[in-house]
């Protein structure tokens, strides 16, 4: 039997500090970062998705960032294909793959076969659901999914209409919760053996970090970034532009809301996203969790490096 490739994963809610921690970890382990972020795959969307800057990416190579334009669709299947290719390239060069990000359905796509491509679909049903979304609004469909399958709803943003529609489509076609279908598929073989390291902090601290980060993004030119995207035809209705921050700024540029309202709306949306992430994380047993606020950071890094090396050494010696 072919040995599974041992890889490292750094997870945690948005703004907890995964990026800075991952860079220190990568330097110590000879690793390269594979981004697990459904927004960082889009080109030109840098400030709002909090990408590592170009100097950082030259020092520590990052993969699966700036993959497609904002008017293109990028699926979980696309992520899995490109991530598997990246791991193969890294292993050939003797480098360690370090997955970093908080898009959990990407992790499940890669390590748990979370793909709906070969599950049933029905074009007529999809059209009916799309029409319902147009008439009643996205929130109506998201609320329905929340009642029927709270676990899957917690993994999705309410504005991620494409995936909400797909979940409802599967629910109606199979009569079963999509999260159950995906959990059953997770028993399928994955070519990887992941070690999950989770970073967390108290809610009050996370709220403070979110507030600081959003305000810094606006100071760094977030509004200009969105204006540039809109001027080049990247419509705010595109899935890429429906993420928190981008939609609030688009509304501000239309004159619908003030700049202060856009900032506060972005902060609220980011906090809500972090809550949904933590709902999923609390049910995620495989991870080793570390509260960054209660541990000396150098000692924490040393401990995590040791755990990662043991995981990788077992793979190399077996």
VOGU-3710 file (C-alpha; in Angstrom, 3 decimals, decimal comma):
1> xxxxxxxxxx> 0,000/0,000/0,000  1,343/3,435/-0,930  2,179/5,574/2,095  0,075/8,679/2,542  1,829/12,029/2,236  2,082/13,695/5,639  1,095/17,353/5,558  0,559/20,129/8,091  -2,550/22,286/8,475  -2,897/25,517/10,437
11> xxxxxxxxxx> -6,529/26,416/11,071  -8,432/28,958/13,132  -10,958/31,792/12,836  -10,307/34,878/10,764  -8,009/37,484/12,393  -6,664/35,064/15,021  -3,139/35,462/13,632  -2,673/32,417/11,394  -0,568/34,300/8,836  2,180/35,513/11,185
21> xxxxxxxxxx> 2,308/32,170/12,979  2,449/30,247/9,697  5,442/32,265/8,479  7,444/31,470/11,615  6,407/27,826/11,349  7,323/27,628/7,663  10,775/29,132/8,252  11,516/26,599/10,993  10,274/23,560/9,075  11,428/24,339/5,537
31> xxxxxxxxxx> 7,790/24,547/4,492  5,876/26,361/1,788  2,370/27,670/2,397  -0,663/26,379/0,513  -3,482/28,869/1,037  -6,830/27,404/2,089  -8,860/30,558/1,598  -11,767/30,756/-0,832  -11,243/34,510/-1,307  -7,482/34,628/-1,763
41> xxxxxxxxxx> -7,726/32,577/-4,959  -8,937/35,745/-6,732  -6,479/38,109/-8,388  -6,567/41,853/-7,627  -8,456/41,290/-4,362  -5,540/41,812/-2,001  -6,444/44,166/0,831  -9,922/42,801/1,490  -8,766/39,182/1,590  -5,748/40,030/3,770
51> xxxxxxxxxx> -3,211/38,344/1,497  0,408/38,211/2,593  2,276/40,964/0,773  4,617/40,244/-2,137  7,782/40,603/-0,055  6,485/37,985/2,377  5,546/35,680/-0,479  9,038/36,003/-1,915  10,537/35,012/1,444  8,090/32,137/2,026
61> xxxxxxxxxx> 6,569/30,712/-1,149  2,753/30,664/-1,159  0,575/28,524/-3,418  -3,096/28,850/-4,481  -3,130/32,634/-4,206  -4,087/34,725/-7,281  -5,350/31,722/-9,245  -8,360/33,133/-11,134  -9,899/36,498/-12,027  -12,839/37,787/-9,950
71> xxxxxxxxxx> -15,331/36,999/-12,731  -14,409/33,291/-12,768  -15,888/30,448/-10,738  -13,530/28,487/-8,499  -14,917/25,298/-6,958  -13,880/22,922/-4,198  -12,974/20,455/-6,945  -10,645/23,062/-8,464  -9,051/23,572/-5,078  -8,467/19,866/-4,535
81> xxxxxxxxxx> -6,923/19,392/-7,975  -4,533/22,329/-7,613  -3,670/21,503/-3,995  -2,797/17,912/-4,883  -0,578/19,169/-7,702  1,134/21,607/-5,316  1,819/18,877/-2,747  3,357/16,637/-5,402  5,641/19,469/-6,560  6,721/20,272/-3,017
91> xxxxxxxxxx> 7,480/16,658/-2,153  9,610/16,285/-5,278  11,652/19,273/-4,082  11,864/17,996/-0,518  9,693/20,789/0,867  6,987/20,460/3,516  3,392/21,379/2,553  1,822/23,702/5,135  -1,885/24,346/4,524  -3,009/27,634/6,082
101> xxxxxxxxxx> -6,506/29,096/6,139  -9,997/28,874/7,522  -12,116/27,699/4,570  -13,188/24,413/6,075  -15,017/22,967/3,087  -11,721/23,209/1,177  -10,066/21,085/3,867  -12,889/18,591/3,629  -12,636/18,585/-0,156  -8,965/17,677/0,068
111> xxxxxxxxxx> -8,869/15,334/3,044  -12,437/14,110/3,213  -13,594/13,934/-0,404  -16,110/16,740/0,052  -17,116/17,077/-3,569  -20,641/17,242/-4,912  -19,696/16,949/-8,572  -20,821/13,343/-8,841  -23,827/13,681/-6,521  -27,232/14,080/-8,169
121> xxxxxxxxxx> -28,248/17,346/-9,799  -31,387/18,635/-11,482  -31,318/21,683/-13,740  -35,057/22,357/-13,402  -34,847/22,247/-9,617  -31,826/24,543/-9,645  -33,684/27,029/-11,860  -36,661/27,000/-9,483  -34,408/27,653/-6,495  -32,662/30,495/-8,325
131> xxxxxxxxxx> -36,020/32,082/-9,097  -37,033/31,733/-5,457  -33,818/33,490/-4,435  -34,590/36,308/-6,864  -38,114/36,776/-5,524  -37,578/36,180/-1,802  -33,909/37,051/-1,388  -30,818/35,033/-0,540  -31,515/35,126/3,180  -34,754/33,203/2,718
141> xxxxxxxxxx> -32,895/30,260/1,179  -30,057/30,439/3,690  -32,575/30,393/6,563  -34,218/27,325/5,052  -30,845/25,572/4,855  -30,106/26,557/8,461  -33,306/24,854/9,624  -32,719/21,726/7,548  -28,955/21,342/7,942  -27,425/23,750/10,484
151> xxxxxxxxxx> -23,999/22,131/10,145  -23,743/22,802/6,405  -25,225/26,288/6,831  -22,555/27,126/9,418  -19,877/26,346/6,819  -21,315/28,772/4,269  -21,683/32,523/4,085  -25,336/33,623/3,698  -24,361/35,442/0,493  -22,682/32,363/-1,024
161> xxxxxxxxxx> -25,782/31,731/-3,110  -24,170/29,190/-5,419  -23,271/26,800/-2,585  -26,487/27,440/-0,645  -28,457/26,532/-3,780  -26,384/23,385/-4,261  -27,008/22,327/-0,660  -30,771/22,819/-1,017  -30,712/21,005/-4,341  -29,041/17,978/-2,725
171> xxxxxxxxxx> -31,480/18,148/0,185  -34,508/18,005/-2,113  -33,073/15,369/-4,444  -31,833/12,961/-1,773  -34,012/13,806/1,221  -30,847/13,854/3,322  -28,784/16,625/4,866  -25,818/17,577/2,650  -23,526/17,500/5,702  -24,478/13,833/6,179
181> xxxxxxxxxx> -23,762/13,054/2,536  -20,372/14,755/2,773  -19,561/13,005/6,061  -20,208/9,633/4,451  -17,981/10,600/1,550  -15,244/11,558/4,002  -14,651/7,858/4,546  -13,271/7,671/1,028  -9,505/7,475/0,797  -7,421/10,616/0,821
191> xxxxxxxxxx> -3,797/10,533/-0,371  -2,799/12,675/2,623  -2,278/12,249/6,353  -2,873/15,726/7,831  -1,887/17,105/11,219  -4,228/19,937/12,252  -2,930/22,711/14,492  -5,677/25,104/15,586  -5,187/28,648/16,878  -7,848/30,336/18,963
201> xxxxxxxxxx> -8,260/33,144/21,493  -11,032/34,449/23,775  -14,019/35,938/21,997  -13,335/39,443/23,337  -9,785/39,323/22,003  -10,925/38,052/18,609  -13,524/40,828/18,358  -10,814/43,388/19,135  -8,481/41,900/16,515  -11,242/41,928/13,890
211> xxxxxxxxxx> -12,019/45,574/14,618  -8,351/46,567/14,337  -7,787/44,598/11,150  -10,829/45,953/9,325  -9,941/49,541/10,185  -6,361/48,979/9,047  -7,642/47,548/5,747  -9,606/50,729/5,120  -6,563/52,860/5,944  -4,524/50,746/3,508
221> xxxxxxxxxx> -6,766/51,590/0,538  -9,609/49,070/0,674  -12,105/51,500/-0,888  -9,742/52,228/-3,789  -9,275/48,499/-4,355  -13,027/47,932/-4,683  -13,433/51,018/-6,879  -10,681/49,702/-9,189  -12,414/46,312/-9,445  -15,811/47,828/-10,227
231> xxxxxxxxxx> -14,355/50,176/-12,840  -12,904/47,181/-14,657  -16,226/45,418/-14,873  -15,937/43,017/-11,956  -19,575/43,280/-10,988  -20,553/43,256/-7,326  -22,958/40,408/-8,122  -20,054/38,051/-8,891  -19,525/35,439/-6,132  -16,034/36,824/-5,536
241> xxxxxxxxxx> -17,442/40,280/-4,791  -20,160/39,035/-2,429  -17,758/38,543/0,458  -17,851/40,729/3,545  -16,256/44,103/3,032  -16,505/44,157/-0,740  -20,284/44,332/-0,776  -20,380/47,041/1,920  -17,839/49,173/0,057  -19,710/48,675/-3,220
251> xxxxxxxxxx> -22,841/49,979/-1,486  -20,861/52,967/-0,221  -19,535/53,720/-3,718  -23,114/53,628/-5,027  -23,998/56,236/-2,417  -26,325/53,884/-0,537  -24,402/54,007/2,755  -21,730/56,223/4,295  -18,090/55,236/4,710  -18,572/54,794/8,463
261> xxxxxxxxxx> -21,556/52,528/7,789  -19,452/50,486/5,359  -16,705/50,067/7,953  -19,121/49,067/10,713  -20,971/46,741/8,335  -17,707/45,041/7,393  -16,815/44,588/11,064  -20,238/43,064/11,813  -20,025/40,717/8,821  -16,501/39,614/9,735
271> xxxxxxxxxx> -17,563/38,900/13,318  -20,498/36,837/12,053  -18,157/34,912/9,761  -15,813/34,187/12,683  -18,773/32,882/14,723  -19,715/30,496/11,912  -16,135/29,309/11,682  -16,031/28,603/15,420  -19,311/26,689/15,203  -17,602/24,344/12,766
281> xxxxxxxxxx> -14,307/24,247/14,663  -15,980/23,230/17,921  -17,150/20,041/16,210  -13,770/19,390/14,623  -12,144/16,801/16,867  -8,882/16,027/14,997  -7,284/19,434/15,677  -4,828/20,242/18,469  -6,038/23,617/19,747  -3,896/26,372/21,271
291> xxxxxxxxxx> -5,166/29,558/22,897  -2,691/32,201/21,753  -3,612/34,559/24,577  -2,637/32,147/27,356  0,746/30,923/26,155  4,067/32,651/25,612  4,338/32,925/21,824  7,924/31,668/21,555  7,146/28,687/23,753  3,989/27,991/21,766
301> xxxxxxxxxx> 5,923/28,076/18,499  8,575/25,707/19,871  5,904/23,272/21,063  4,064/23,304/17,737  7,320/22,886/15,790  8,117/19,803/17,873  4,682/18,281/17,260  4,948/18,970/13,528  8,415/17,436/13,292  7,272/14,289/15,060
311> xxxxxxxx> 4,358/13,981/12,634  6,646/14,437/9,635  9,414/12,192/11,015  7,004/9,302/11,547  6,108/9,552/7,890  9,721/9,621/6,736  10,806/6,705/8,907  7,912/4,316/8,281
//
